[in-house]
Amino acid sequence: MKKRLEEVLEKVRNGQLSPAQALKELEDYPYCDLEFAKVDHHREVAKGTPEIVFGLGKTPGQIRRIGREILKKGSNLLVTRVEPTVWAKIKAGLPGAAYNEAARTVSKVRSRPPAGKGAIVVLTAGTSDIPVAEEAAVTSEILGNTTERIYDVGVAGLHRLLGQYDRIRRARVIITVAGMEGALPSVVAGLVKVPVIAVPTSVGYGASFKGLAALLAMLNSCPGGVAVVNIDNGFGAAFLASQINHL
């Protein structure tokens, strides 16, 4: 949308559009009312990133219409929490969009966003944490960040984490994704001098309380420099990491 605004203003300056015509071009600014949703085109101007769509709970038709509206304005598209059955119903209506089955994301890049200053590294404690980590990694990439994935390096075998130390210490921001007792962020924060964003996952046995145990452990992390997002919120972690990486 920001690019479209600049194009319209340039046409007005060059005499290619009258003010009235420019107003017609921008009649759905700052948002487009689809009745069931108000697609926020102003967000890209205000925050530097277009609206990102939470797909869970929306019908295939709603996701398809919102996605088309975002792409029509030249913005990049990211829809999170899209089940494979929903993707099967919407992919024909969003040509060129890609589906990441592990992350459950639908994305399409129309223009390359500004690059981040360094790399964001996404770590998981276990293989079962990968779906949340992939949501974080896909979000990080579509926001313009170099993103590295290092999976299955949890505290059950710390030698696996230490074996990746050279890659980890070069990161500008680290996202740690862990369930069970949620110990990985504390260990990582004790090894590095960059921000660590902790994502508790709902992975674990009964006493993990669907991620609550990991969430509380991360909130009580001893090393400084650990921020914690909500359970299974890979998107939220990546968005914050991207803001830090673009400072």
C-alpha positions in Angstrom: 0.0 0.0 0.0 2.9 2.4 0.8 4.2 1.8 -2.7 0.8 2.5 -4.2 0.4 5.7 -2.3 3.8 6.9 -3.6 2.8 6.0 -7.2 -0.5 7.9 -7.0 1.2 11.0 -5.5 3.9 10.9 -8.3 1.1 10.7 -10.9 -0.5 13.8 -9.4 2.8 15.7 -9.4 3.3 14.8 -13.0 -0.1 15.8 -14.1 -1.2 12.3 -15.0 -4.0 12.3 -12.4 -6.2 15.1 -11.1 -6.9 15.3 -7.4 -10.4 13.9 -8.0 -8.9 10.9 -9.9 -6.3 10.4 -7.2 -9.1 10.3 -4.6 -10.9 7.7 -6.6 -7.7 5.6 -6.8 -7.4 5.8 -3.0 -11.1 5.4 -2.1 -10.4 2.3 0.0 -7.7 4.0 2.0 -7.1 3.6 4.9 -9.1 0.3 4.9 -11.4 -1.7 2.6 -14.7 -2.7 4.1 -15.6 -6.2 3.1 -18.5 -6.2 5.6 -17.2 -9.3 7.4 -13.7 -7.8 7.6 -12.1 -4.4 7.3 -8.8 -4.9 5.5 -6.3 -2.4 7.0 -4.2 -1.0 4.2 -3.0 1.8 6.4 -1.1 -0.6 8.6 1.8 -0.9 6.0 2.2 2.9 6.1 2.0 3.1 9.9 4.1 0.0 10.8 6.1 -0.8 7.7 4.4 -4.2 7.3 1.1 -5.1 5.8 -1.8 -6.6 7.8 -1.0 -10.3 8.6 -4.1 -12.5 8.7 -5.0 -15.0 11.4 -6.7 -17.8 9.4 -8.1 -19.9 12.2 -11.8 -19.4 12.6 -12.2 -17.8 9.2 -14.0 -19.6 6.3 -12.1 -20.4 3.1 -14.2 -17.8 1.3 -13.3 -15.1 3.8 -9.5 -15.9 3.7 -9.6 -15.9 -0.1 -11.3 -12.5 -0.3 -9.1 -10.9 2.3 -6.0 -12.4 0.6 -7.1 -11.0 -2.8 -7.7 -7.6 -1.4 -4.2 -7.4 0.2 -2.5 -8.6 -3.0 -4.6 -6.3 -5.2 -2.9 -3.3 -3.5 0.6 -4.7 -4.2 1.3 -5.8 -0.6 2.8 -9.0 0.6 0.5 -11.7 1.9 0.9 -13.8 5.0 -2.0 -15.9 6.5 -1.2 -18.0 9.6 -3.0 -21.0 11.0 -4.4 -22.4 7.7 -5.2 -26.1 7.8 -4.4 -28.2 4.7 -8.1 -28.8 4.1 -8.7 -25.0 3.9 -5.6 -24.5 1.7 -7.0 -27.0 -0.8 -10.2 -24.8 -1.1 -8.4 -21.5 -1.5 -5.3 -22.1 -3.5 -7.0 -21.7 -6.9 -8.2 -18.3 -5.8 -4.7 -17.1 -4.7 -2.5 -18.0 -7.7 1.2 -17.9 -6.9 0.7 -18.2 -3.2 2.8 -20.8 -1.3 1.7 -23.1 1.5 4.0 -24.3 4.3 2.4 -27.4 5.7 4.5 -27.5 8.8 3.9 -23.8 9.6 0.3 -23.9 8.3 1.0 -20.5 6.5 0.0 -19.1 3.2 2.3 -16.5 1.8 3.0 -14.5 -1.4 5.7 -11.9 -1.8 4.9 -9.1 -4.2 7.8 -6.8 -3.2 10.9 -7.4 -1.2 10.7 -5.7 2.2 13.7 -3.8 3.7 16.4 -6.2 4.9 17.1 -6.7 8.5 20.5 -5.8 10.0 21.6 -9.3 10.8 20.3 -12.9 11.1 17.4 -14.2 13.2 18.1 -17.7 14.4 15.2 -20.0 15.3 16.0 -22.8 17.7 13.7 -25.6 18.9 14.1 -27.9 21.9 12.6 -30.8 20.1 11.3 -32.0 16.7 7.7 -31.7 18.1 8.2 -27.9 18.4 9.0 -27.5 14.7 5.4 -26.4 13.6 5.5 -23.4 15.9 9.2 -22.7 14.9 8.3 -22.8 11.2 5.5 -20.3 11.8 8.2 -18.0 13.3 10.7 -18.7 10.5 8.2 -18.1 7.7 7.0 -14.9 9.3 10.6 -13.7 9.9 11.5 -14.4 6.2 8.5 -12.6 4.8 9.3 -9.5 6.9 12.7 -9.3 5.3 15.1 -11.1 7.6 17.8 -13.6 7.0 16.6 -16.5 9.0 18.4 -19.7 10.1 16.8 -22.8 11.5 18.5 -25.0 14.2 16.2 -27.7 15.3 16.2 -30.3 18.1 18.9 -28.9 20.4 17.1 -29.1 23.7 18.4 -29.6 27.2 18.0 -33.4 27.1 21.3 -33.3 25.2 23.1 -30.0 25.6 26.0 -31.1 23.5 23.7 -30.7 20.5 23.2 -27.0 21.4 26.9 -26.4 22.0 27.7 -28.0 18.7 25.8 -25.2 17.0 27.4 -22.4 19.2 29.3 -20.7 16.3 26.0 -20.3 14.4 24.0 -19.2 17.4 26.5 -16.5 18.6 26.4 -14.8 15.2 22.7 -14.1 15.5 21.3 -10.6 16.1 18.1 -12.0 17.6 17.4 -15.5 18.7 13.9 -17.2 18.9 13.8 -20.2 21.2 10.8 -22.6 20.9 10.3 -25.2 23.6 7.6 -27.2 25.4 7.9 -29.6 28.3 9.7 -27.7 31.1 10.7 -24.8 28.8 14.3 -24.6 29.9 16.0 -23.9 26.5 15.7 -20.0 26.6 17.4 -19.7 29.9 20.3 -21.9 28.7 20.7 -19.9 25.5 20.4 -16.5 27.2 23.3 -17.5 29.4 25.5 -18.1 26.4 24.8 -15.1 24.2 24.6 -11.3 24.5 21.7 -10.7 22.1 18.0 -10.6 22.8 16.3 -14.0 23.2 12.6 -14.3 22.5 11.1 -17.4 24.1 8.1 -19.2 22.7 6.5 -21.8 25.0 4.7 -24.6 23.1 1.8 -26.8 24.1 4.1 -29.9 23.6 4.5 -32.1 26.7 2.9 -34.6 29.1 0.0 -34.0 31.4 1.7 -31.7 34.0 2.9 -29.4 31.2 -0.7 -28.2 31.2 -0.7 -27.6 27.4 2.3 -25.2 27.6 1.5 -23.4 30.8 4.4 -25.0 32.6 6.8 -23.9 29.9 5.3 -20.4 29.9 5.8 -20.0 33.6 9.3 -21.3 33.5 10.2 -18.9 30.7 8.7 -16.0 32.6 10.9 -16.9 35.6 14.1 -17.2 33.5 17.2 -16.3 35.5 19.5 -14.7 32.8 18.6 -11.2 31.6 17.5 -10.5 28.1 14.7 -13.0 27.7 11.3 -11.8 26.4 8.4 -14.3 26.4 5.4 -14.5 24.1 2.2 -16.5 24.4 1.9 -20.3 24.1 2.5 -21.5 20.4 2.8 -17.8 19.2 5.5 -18.2 16.6 4.2 -15.3 14.7 4.4 -12.9 17.6 7.9 -13.9 18.4 9.0 -13.4 14.8 7.3 -10.0 14.5 9.1 -8.7 17.6 12.4 -10.2 16.5 12.0 -8.5 13.1 11.4 -5.1 14.7 14.5 -5.5 16.8 16.5 -6.7 13.7 15.4 -3.6 11.7 16.3 -1.0 14.4 
